[in-house]
Amino acid sequence: MAHPQHPGRAPRPIPQPQLPAFCRTRRPITTTVRLGDLRQLHWLLWLVLALQLSTVLLVVAGPVPPAAAPLLAPVEIRP
């Protein structure tokens, strides 16, 4: 049901939704990546893989057994 308009009054414009300012700005969407950056990422991935592998090996190895008792008891020499 529409609301009646008063005579001599212009209809109020319906506001249109607006995007935020950061969506309306035009910026290039391309990024330049240098080969050196990719090499550093490659080495970092190898380092993370090595750390994860060492952690898995430590977990699989299980707990460290207690230190063994000496085979011979210390001998006291009295003068």
Secondary structure, DSSP 8 states (H G I E B T S, - for coil): ------TT------------HHHHS---------HHHHHHHHHHHHHHHHHHHHHHHHHHH---------SS-------
